[in-house]
């Protein structure tokens, strides 16, 4: 059961508060690493390579290079309430953390609830035994109450007048109880896998249905082909999720400044950043194994997808127009992968249509972000290569390339390939009309500020878009069967 407890007397006792995982639902070492990596990956790796100089020195190096917005960090409201209750009794509060002193000072200044701030100084890593010795030297044996969350704090709590745990597991609570000190517990460690599932962005897996397109267009629906396409879908989904996790880790500052993205698991602190790092590697590993099972060519296509997507996360998404072009290429690469997986040759008509069509959708995505930015009154989009007054140009790009994709489809209707695959080609013209309506509508809705920041997600949730999708399928079936 969660409780905040009553601050112990006498008021002369100092409340010593840990930062990472306690006051903050994150870890500043991971925060600073990914912040540096988001701006210059090579610098982040070189910094990690210097770890032999000591963890305190690593934290100092990252803190000096990082630019973390401390006002947007995910703080623990229950811990802040405990601190407020303590201060009401006249007690002093100190922030005592292994985070570098410079960052600890920034956080303390922002919160304005600490009488003293102590952090790592580049030589001394203020954690575990070092922290225990520091607190005893500073406040005396049993002269402080300590709030922590980690097993490293088990060497600190025996010297405290009272131990306070934050979101501790049952195992950690049991170990603290055996220390023989008075204990308060703030929050409980819940095994909630929903934030982890959300971090994978399973709704984005809908994009990977594109791997089935070559199989369907070639009317190659045998069991082996369907199985290979399914494995390709799973491989793409897991690999894509690894990149989504990586992207979220690199975009922490930008996401926290966004009205909706601030609720993403890593930005909100519902999933630890350290576990996100492990998730990204694990998902990529499983995706690579499945890709290899489909052959060397498919593995190469997946490798190309991963390299392009990672490059997008690190560089291209901050470059105007290039970002949209890369997104269009990534969509098209899914179709290429589907053809490779089932051994279907792709026509230039399909590739041309996909490039133009998905360029339009990527442009809509950027248009939606700019419209939201303008509505929020922000001068400049965070982490993008656009300005607010680019919104009209982006809208024209979306309409223009969307209409060109439909023109490509219309020209395909008169090609010899259609006659071979469809018994009633005129029925396919209905698809052109539906797509003409749909693209015009989503650009219009985006202009009005009614678009989700991802048009694919919007299409799945929008009943008119779902109706358009069913009509497209209906016209395709009519063209093949009549």
N, C-alpha and C positions, 0 to 999 in steps of 0.2 A: 504494500500500500504506500502511495506517495505521500510525503508530508514535508513541510518546510521547517517545522520545529520552532522553538522559541529561543532566541539568542541567550546564551548562558551569562550569568553574572559572576564576577563583577564586570562592569563595563570597561575596566582597564584591559581586559583581554582584547587582543587584536584578531580580527577576522582575516585570515590569509586565504586568498582566492587564487586557484589555478586558472589558467586561461584555456588552453587547447582541450577540447572535449568537455570542459566544465562550464566556464562562463561563455565560451564560444562553441557552437555546434560545428566546429571545423578544426583544422590544424594549420597553424601559420607557416610551418615548414613546407607543407604541401601547397598551401595557398601561394606562397612566394615563388616556389619552383614553377608551378604552372603559369603564374603571372609572367615570369621572366620568359618561359618557353613560348608563350603566346606572342611575344614581341621579337624574340630572337632565340630559336631553338638551339643553335650552336653554342650560345653563351650559357644557356641552362645546362647543357651537357658538359661543357668545360668546367662549370662551377661544381657539378657533382663529381667530376674527375679529381677535383682538389680536396675531396673529403678526407684524405689522409691527414690533413692538417688539423682535423678535429671537427666535431659536430657544431661546436659553438662558432668556430670560424666559418663553417659552411652557412650557418644561419645568418651571420653578419654579412657575408658576401651576397646572399640572396636578398636580404632585407635592403641592402644598399642599391640593388639593381631593380627591385620590384616597385610597382606603383599600385598598391592595393587600396581600394576605397574602403576605409575602416567603417565609414558610416553605413555601408550596405552589407556588412558581414552578418551572418546569422547568429545572433546572440540568444542565449537561453533565458527566457523571460522568468522562469521559476528561480533561477539563481539571482537574477537582478532583484526579484521580490525579496529574497532572503537577505540580500545586501541592504535593501531599503529598510527592512524591519530591524536589522542590526544597527543601522545608523540612527534610527529613531530612538534607540536606547542610549545614544551618546557614544557608542563604541566606534573605534577606528577600524578602517578597512584598508588592507594592502593587497595589491596585485603582485603575486609572486609566481613567475612563470619561466619556463625554459625558452620561451620565445625571445628573440633578440630585443634588447632594451629599447632601441629606436621604435620598433613596432608597438611594444608594450606601452610606451609613452603616448603614441598616437591614439591607441585605443582608450587609454585612461583619460586623455584629454577629451575625446569624443563623449565618453560616458559621464564623466564628471562626478564619479562616486568613490574615488580612491584617495586616501590620505598619503599613500606612498606607493611607489612602483619599482619593482625589482625584476630584472630580466637577465638573460645571458649577455655577456659582454664581449664576445669574440674569443675569449680565452676559457672562461668558465661556463659550462653548460648547467644551468640552474635546474637540475632535475634529480629525482631519486635521493640518494644519500647526500649529495651536494646540497640539495634544497633543504633537507632535514637539518644538516649542520648549520646552514645559514640561518634558518628560522630560530634554532635554539640559541645561537650566538646573538641574534638580533633581539629576540623577545624573551628568551629564557625557557627552560623546561616547563611545559604545561602553561606557557604564557600566551598561547594563541589557540584559536580554533581554525582548523584547516579544511577547506572544501576542495575535493579532488574527484577524479573519475577513473583512475588507471591503477593497475597493479604496481606501477612504479611508486605510487603514493603510499604503499604499505609500509615503507620505511620512514615515512613522515608522520603518519597518524599516531604511532605510539608515543611521540613526543608532544602531542597536542592535548589540550584540555578537553577537546571534543573533536570527533571525526564527523565530517559531513560528506556523504557520497552523492554523486550525480549520475543518474541513469545507470547504476551499477548492476551487473549481472548477479544472479543468485550465488554464483561461485565467489565473486568478489565480496559480496555482502557477508558471506559466511566467513571469509578470511578476516574481514574487518571486525566482525563480532568476536573472533577469538583473540583479538589484540587486548581486550579488557578495557577499552575506553568507551565513553558515552558516544552514541552514534545517532545521527539524523540521516535520513535518506530523502533525497530530492529526485523525484521521478523514478521510473522503472525502466529496465532494459526490455523493450518489447521486440519480439521476433516478427517484425512486419516486413514481408517480402514485397509488398506493393511498391514502395519507392524504388526498389532494385529493378522490378519489372518495368516500372515507368521509365527508369534511366535507359533501358534498352530501346525505348520508343517503338514498341511492337506495331503501333498504328502505321509507322513508316514502312513496315514490311509490305504494305499494299503495293508500293512501287516495284517490288521485286516480282510481282505477278507478270511483269513485262517479259520475264524469261520464258513464259509459256506462249508468247505471241508467235514466234517462228513456227512452233509446233502446230498451233491452231491454224495459222494462215496456210501452212502446207498440207493441212488436213491429215496430218500424220499422228493418229491417235492410238497407236498400239501401246500395249502395256509397258514394254521396255522403254519406249520414248517418254511415256508419262512418268515413269519412275526416275529416269535420268533428269527430267525437267524438275521433278520434285526435289531431288537432291541438290540440284543447282539453286533452286529457290531457298532451301535451308542454308546452304553455304553462303549465298548472297546476304541473307537476313542476318546471320551471325556476324559475318564480316562487317556489314553495314552498321550493326549495333556497336561493334568495337570502335568504329569511327565516330558514331554518335557520342559515345562515352568520352572519347578523346576530345571531340569538339566541345563538349560541355565543360571539360576540365580547362580547356584553353580559353573558353568564353565566359569565365566566372564573373568578371567585372561587367561585361556587356549584358549578360543575362540578368544580373541583379539590378541593373538600371532599366530593365524592360518590364512593362506592366504584367505580362503573362509569363515570360521566361524566368522571372525571379522565383517562380514556384517549382522550377526543375529541381530534382533531388539534390544535386551537388551544390547548386546555388543556394538552396534553402537549408542545407545542412542535414537533410533527412537521410542521406547516404554519405558516409565518410569519404573524403577525397582519396585517402590511401587505398580504400577498397575499390574505388573507381579505377585506379591505376592497375590493380590486379585484374579487374573485370575486362578492361580493354585488351590486355595481353591474352587472357584465357579465351575470350570469344574469338579473337583472331586466330589462335592456335587451332581451335576446333574447325573453324571455317576453312583453314588451310588444308587440314586433313581431308575434309569432304571434297574440297576442290581437286586435290591430287587424285582422289578416287575416280574422278571423271576424266582424267587424262591430262597430259602435259599442256596441251593447248588451252584447255579450260583453266588450268592452274595459272597459266600466263595471263589470261584475260582477267582473272580475279586479282592477280598481283598488280596488274595495270590499274584496275579499279581502286585498289587500296592505296597505291602510290598517288594516283590523281586525287582521291578524296582527302588523303592526308595533306597533300600539297595545297588543296583548297582550304583546309582548316588552318594551315599555317600561314599561307601567303595570299592565295588568289581571292579569297572572300573579301579582302580589303582593297581589291583593285576593281574599279568601276568597269563594267561591261565584260571584262575577263571573267569575273565571277559567274555571270549569267551564262557565258559561253561554256565554261567548265561544267556547270550543272547540266546543261543540255547534253554535253558529251557523256556525262555519267549516266544519264537516263538511257541514252542510245547504247551505251556499253552493256547495259543489262540485256537488251535485245540481242546484241552480238553474242553475249554469253549463252543465251538460250539457244541460238542457232548452233553454236559450237557443241553444246551439251548433247543435242539430239541429232547432230549431223545434218542440219538443214542449211542449204546455201541461202544467203540473204540477198534480196534484190535491192538495187539502187533506189527503187521507188520507196521501199520501206525505210531505208536508212535516211533518205532525204526528208521524208515525212516526219520521222522521229526527231531529227535535228531541229527542224523549224518548229514543230509542235512543242517540244520540250523547252526550247529557247523561250517560247511564249509563256509557258507556265513559270519558268524561272524568273522572267521579267515581272510577271504578276506578283510573285513572292516578294521581290524587291519593291515593287510599287506599293504593296500592302504595308511593308515596313516603313516606307517614307510617309504614307498617309497617317499611320499611327503616330509617327514621330511629330508630324505637324499638329495633329490633334492634341498631343501631350504638351505642346508648346516648347519643344526642344529645338535648339538652334541647329544642332548637327547630329546625325545618326551615330550611335556608338559602334565603333569597330567596323565601319563600312566606308567605301570609297565614294560615297554620294553626298550631295547636298540636298536640302529640302526642295529647292527649286528645280531639281532634276526630275521631279515626279511626273511632269507632263511628257518629257522625253521617254521615260521608262514606259509610260502608258502607250505611247505610239509604237515603241518597240514590241510590246506585247501584242497589240492588235495587228501590226504589220506582219510579224513572223507567224502569228496564228493563222492569218488569212492565206499566207503563202503555203503553209502546210496543207490547208484545204485545197488549194490550187494543185499541189502535187498529187493529192489523193484523187482529184477530179481527172487529172491527166492519166493517172494509173488506171482509171476505169475503162479507158479506151485502148489499153495495152493488150498484146497477145496473151500475156500471162493470165489475165482475168478470164478470158474465154476458156482457157484450159481448166481453171479451177472452179468456175462458177457457171451454173447452167442458166441463171437469170441475172446477168450483170446489171441491167437497168435498176434493179431493186437496190443496188449498192449506192445509188445517188442519194438515197434518203440519208445515208450516213453523213454526206457532205452538208446537207441542210441542217442536220442536228448539230454538228460540230460548229457550223457557222453561227448558229444561235447561241450555243454554249459558251464559246470563246468571247463573243460580244457581251454576253451577260456577266461573265465573271470579271471582265475588265471594268464594266460599268459598276458592278457592286464594289469592286476594290476602290474605284474612284470615290465612291460614296462612304468609304470606311467601314463596309460591312463584310469584308473578307478576313478569314482567318489568315495568319501569317504563312500558312502553307496551303496552296490551292488544292493539293491532293487530299489533305485532311478535310478541307471545306467540302470537296465534292462528295466524300463519303457520308458526311453528315447532312448535306443539303438534299432535300427530297426531290427537287427539280433536277438536280444533277444526276441523282440515282435514276430518275425516270428517263433522262436522256441516255444514260448508259444502257438501260434495258432496251430502249428503242434502237440504239446502234446495234446491239446484239441481234435484235429482231430482224433488222434489215439485212444483216450479214447472213442469217439463217435463211431468209427468203431468197437471197441471191444464190445460195448454195443448193437449195432443195427444189425450187420450182422449175 
